[in-house]
């Protein structure tokens, strides 16, 4: 089974001195092809090209020197050659015989370390440079298409969001109008109920105030009648007693004669 591969391309701007001793910035492109236990680098400055093929044996040897697993060594190299890391010092210097030495620094455990890889002149600089440019063009096209898709998706979502916002505002307005109408009707009904309750209360108060004097006069009349009846019955009983005493003949006292 063939190893899965990943591709990266890094643009490096490296300060270096030219043959006359003047400081200048050198720009190079580093294309990396990464496998599980090896990698391949293609480098160009636009005029010349170089390649670096790191075999499994070399990777294993260097990883053991740094006390690292092979996978960790590959991942760390891809990290620094896939994206330019801040704080890292990159170098691309002559190594004699047309070769170049690519280097970069990193920190591990508070110690600044440096990795170096020797790059050989490409047997076909034109093809190597063209391959790097093709990769950059394809990547640019993919990114442009992705940007277009993301932009279209954003515009579509923006339009839907504006529609939802308009609907939300319309619903909020209708809700406010509905609540205002309901509250107005409710207040009218409530005021009508209050008016009827006050009217009933006033009627009830009037009825109570009218019933109280009639009861008092009725009670007084009944008590006066009872007193009149009581006086008449006493007079009648006295008259009867007097009449009875007149009709009874006087009793004669009788007594035994003593012998």
C-alpha positions as CSV (number, residue, x, y, z in Angstrom):
1,X,0.0,0.0,0.0
2,X,1.5,3.4,-1.1
3,X,2.0,6.0,1.6
4,X,-0.5,8.9,1.6
5,X,1.2,12.1,0.7
6,X,0.7,15.7,1.6
7,X,2.0,18.8,-0.1
8,X,3.1,22.2,1.2
9,X,4.8,25.2,-0.4
10,X,6.6,27.9,1.6
11,X,7.9,31.2,0.4
12,X,11.0,32.2,2.3
13,X,12.7,35.6,2.4
14,X,16.2,35.1,3.7
15,X,18.8,37.8,4.3
16,X,22.1,36.9,2.8
17,X,25.3,38.6,1.6
18,X,26.1,38.5,-2.1
19,X,29.5,38.1,-3.7
20,X,30.3,41.8,-3.2
21,X,29.5,41.6,0.5
22,X,26.2,43.6,0.3
23,X,23.3,42.4,2.4
24,X,20.3,41.5,0.3
25,X,17.1,39.5,0.6
26,X,16.9,36.2,-1.2
27,X,13.4,34.8,-2.0
28,X,13.0,31.1,-2.5
29,X,10.0,28.7,-2.8
30,X,10.2,25.4,-0.9
31,X,7.7,22.7,-2.0
32,X,7.5,19.8,0.3
33,X,6.0,16.3,-0.3
34,X,5.5,14.5,3.0
35,X,5.0,10.8,3.6
36,X,4.7,8.9,6.9
37,X,8.5,8.1,7.1
38,X,10.2,10.2,4.5
39,X,9.9,13.5,2.6
40,X,11.1,15.3,-0.6
41,X,11.9,19.0,-1.1
42,X,12.0,21.0,-4.3
43,X,13.5,24.5,-4.1
44,X,13.7,27.3,-6.6
45,X,14.7,30.9,-6.7
46,X,13.2,31.4,-10.1
47,X,16.4,30.8,-12.0
48,X,17.9,27.7,-10.5
49,X,16.5,24.8,-8.6
50,X,17.6,22.2,-6.1
51,X,16.1,19.0,-4.6
52,X,16.5,17.2,-1.3
53,X,15.3,13.6,-0.9
54,X,15.3,12.4,2.7
55,X,15.1,8.6,2.7
56,X,13.6,6.5,5.5
57,X,17.1,5.5,6.7
58,X,18.3,9.1,7.0
59,X,15.1,10.1,8.8
60,X,15.3,7.2,11.2
61,X,19.0,7.9,11.9
62,X,18.4,11.6,12.6
63,X,15.3,11.0,14.7
64,X,17.3,8.6,16.9
65,X,20.0,11.3,17.3
66,X,17.3,13.7,18.6
67,X,15.6,11.0,20.7
68,X,12.4,11.4,18.6
69,X,10.1,9.0,17.0
70,X,10.1,9.1,13.2
71,X,6.6,10.4,13.0
72,X,7.3,13.3,15.4
73,X,10.4,14.2,13.4
74,X,8.4,14.3,10.1
75,X,5.7,16.4,11.7
76,X,8.1,18.9,13.2
77,X,9.9,19.3,9.8
78,X,6.6,19.8,8.0
79,X,5.5,22.4,10.6
80,X,8.6,24.6,9.9
81,X,8.8,24.0,6.1
82,X,5.0,24.2,5.6
83,X,4.6,27.6,7.2
84,X,7.2,30.1,8.2
85,X,7.3,30.1,12.0
86,X,7.8,33.3,13.9
87,X,11.0,33.3,16.0
88,X,12.7,30.7,13.8
89,X,15.8,31.7,11.8
90,X,15.9,30.3,8.3
91,X,19.1,30.0,6.3
92,X,19.9,29.0,2.7
93,X,23.7,29.0,2.2
94,X,26.2,27.6,-0.2
95,X,27.5,24.1,0.6
96,X,30.0,23.8,-2.3
97,X,29.7,22.1,-5.6
98,X,26.6,24.0,-6.5
99,X,24.8,22.5,-3.5
100,X,22.8,24.5,-0.9
101,X,22.2,24.0,2.8
102,X,18.7,24.7,4.1
103,X,18.5,25.3,7.8
104,X,16.0,26.5,10.4
105,X,16.0,26.9,14.2
106,X,13.5,25.9,16.9
107,X,13.4,25.7,20.6
108,X,13.0,22.5,22.6
109,X,13.1,22.4,26.4
110,X,14.3,26.0,26.5
111,X,17.3,25.2,24.2
112,X,17.6,26.7,20.7
113,X,18.4,24.0,18.2
114,X,19.0,23.9,14.4
115,X,18.2,21.4,11.7
116,X,20.1,21.4,8.4
117,X,19.5,19.5,5.1
118,X,21.8,19.5,2.1
119,X,20.1,20.2,-1.2
120,X,21.5,19.0,-4.6
121,X,21.3,20.9,-7.8
122,X,18.2,19.8,-9.8
123,X,19.0,17.7,-12.9
124,X,16.4,19.8,-14.7
125,X,15.9,23.2,-13.1
126,X,13.4,24.3,-15.6
127,X,11.1,21.3,-14.9
128,X,11.5,21.6,-11.1
129,X,10.6,25.3,-11.3
130,X,7.7,24.6,-13.6
131,X,6.4,21.9,-11.2
132,X,6.5,24.4,-8.3
133,X,4.7,27.1,-10.3
134,X,2.1,24.6,-11.4
135,X,1.5,23.6,-7.8
136,X,1.2,27.2,-6.8
137,X,-1.2,27.9,-9.7
138,X,-3.4,24.9,-8.9
139,X,-3.4,25.9,-5.2
140,X,-4.3,29.5,-6.1
141,X,-7.2,28.2,-8.3
142,X,-8.5,26.0,-5.6
143,X,-8.3,28.8,-3.1
144,X,-10.0,31.2,-5.5
145,X,-12.8,28.7,-6.1
146,X,-13.1,28.2,-2.3
147,X,-13.3,32.0,-1.9
148,X,-16.0,32.2,-4.5
149,X,-18.0,29.4,-2.9
150,X,-17.6,31.0,0.6
151,X,-18.6,34.4,-0.8
152,X,-21.7,33.0,-2.5
153,X,-22.6,31.1,0.6
154,X,-22.1,34.3,2.7
155,X,-24.2,36.4,0.3
156,X,-27.0,33.8,0.4
157,X,-26.9,33.6,4.2
158,X,-26.8,37.4,4.4
159,X,-29.9,37.6,2.1
160,X,-31.7,35.0,4.3
161,X,-30.7,36.9,7.4
162,X,-32.0,40.2,6.0
163,X,-35.3,38.5,5.2
164,X,-35.6,36.9,8.6
165,X,-34.8,40.3,10.2
166,X,-37.5,42.0,8.1
167,X,-40.0,39.3,9.0
168,X,-39.0,39.6,12.7
169,X,-39.5,43.4,12.6
170,X,-42.9,42.9,10.9
171,X,-44.0,40.4,13.4
172,X,-42.9,42.6,16.2
173,X,-44.8,45.5,14.8
174,X,-48.0,43.3,14.4
175,X,-47.6,42.0,17.9
176,X,-47.3,45.5,19.3
177,X,-50.4,46.6,17.4
178,X,-52.4,43.5,18.5
179,X,-51.4,44.0,22.1
180,X,-52.4,47.7,22.0
181,X,-55.7,46.9,20.5
182,X,-56.4,44.1,23.0
183,X,-55.4,46.3,25.9
184,X,-57.7,49.1,24.6
185,X,-60.6,46.7,24.4
186,X,-59.8,45.2,27.8
187,X,-59.7,48.6,29.4
188,X,-63.1,49.5,27.9
189,X,-64.7,46.3,29.1
190,X,-63.1,46.7,32.5
191,X,-64.4,50.3,32.9
192,X,-67.9,49.1,31.9
193,X,-67.8,46.4,34.5
194,X,-66.6,48.8,37.1
195,X,-69.4,51.2,36.3
196,X,-72.0,48.4,36.6
197,X,-70.5,47.3,39.9
198,X,-70.7,50.9,41.2
199,X,-74.3,51.1,40.1
200,X,-75.2,47.9,41.8
201,X,-73.4,48.9,44.9
202,X,-75.3,52.2,45.0
203,X,-78.6,50.4,44.6
204,X,-77.8,48.0,47.4
205,X,-76.8,50.9,49.7
206,X,-80.1,52.7,49.0
207,X,-82.2,49.5,49.6
208,X,-80.5,49.0,52.9
209,X,-80.9,52.6,54.0
210,X,-84.7,52.4,53.1
211,X,-85.3,49.1,55.0
212,X,-83.7,50.2,58.3
213,X,-86.4,52.9,59.3
214,X,-89.4,50.7,58.4
215,X,-88.1,47.9,60.7
216,X,-87.6,50.4,63.5
217,X,-91.2,51.8,63.2
218,X,-92.6,48.3,62.9
219,X,-90.9,47.3,66.1
220,X,-92.1,50.4,67.9
221,X,-95.7,49.8,66.8
222,X,-95.6,46.1,67.9
223,X,-94.2,47.0,71.3
224,X,-96.9,49.7,71.8
225,X,-99.7,47.3,70.8
226,X,-98.4,44.7,73.2
227,X,-98.3,47.3,76.0
228,X,-101.9,48.4,75.2
229,X,-103.1,44.8,75.1
230,X,-101.4,44.1,78.4
231,X,-103.1,47.1,80.1
232,X,-106.5,46.2,78.8
233,X,-106.2,42.6,80.0
234,X,-105.2,43.8,83.5
235,X,-108.2,46.2,83.7
236,X,-110.6,43.5,82.5
237,X,-109.3,41.0,85.1
238,X,-109.8,43.6,87.8
239,X,-113.3,44.4,86.7
240,X,-114.2,40.7,86.6
241,X,-112.9,40.3,90.1
242,X,-114.9,43.2,91.3
243,X,-118.1,41.9,89.7
244,X,-117.7,38.5,91.2
245,X,-117.3,39.9,94.7
246,X,-120.6,41.8,94.4
247,X,-122.7,38.8,93.4
248,X,-121.4,36.6,96.2
249,X,-123.7,36.9,99.3
250,X,-122.0,37.7,102.6
251,X,-121.2,34.5,104.4
252,X,-122.7,34.0,107.9
253,X,-120.5,32.7,110.6
254,X,-121.6,29.6,112.1
255,X,-120.4,28.2,115.3
256,X,-121.2,25.4,117.8
257,X,-123.0,26.3,120.9
258,X,-121.5,25.0,124.1
259,X,-123.6,22.9,126.1
